[in-house]
Amino acid sequence: MDLVILIGSGAVGKMTVGQELMKITDFRLFHNHMMIEPVLEIFGDYTGPTVDRLRNVIFEEFLKTNHRGMIFTYMWAFDMQEDWDYIRSVAERFEFTGGNVYYVELVADRAVRLERNKTENRLRNKASKRDLAASEQRLLREDRYRLVSREGELPFKNYMRIDNTNLTPEETAGMIRDRFSL
């Protein structure tokens, strides 16, 4: 089973591009907030170990299906070894099945991301983003992590970086589909 990992900063368009990619492929979308939002609702704050355990259940069960592949979104802090280890562990699960893993890094200007932070689709799918002032402050504080890879840092054969600042989600998804023959 194949896996597309969409990575990038907050509000870069990972979920929205994933939704469009799902429409033009037979891959299913598992965006990061599908686990974050219920945990926030139930526990009142972000509980990382709980989110990780829930994600693991989804991955385990999905790998038992006959689906061709999954699209997974993740905000990867490249300066944190635990994020490298986590992505490696997710990729290995899919590679173990004989599948391919495709890494797609989305980058966009901060001003564009701040505007995208307010879109109807984002707010509908991510309740934790509906307090726009708090959500904007989180975006502005992202600088404490390195969320954009350095040139040549990602050693993956199936890797592409897309600056989607001036691209629609449909255009971006089409580029991914075409590059990896999905």
Disulfide bonds with the S-S distance in Angstrom:
none
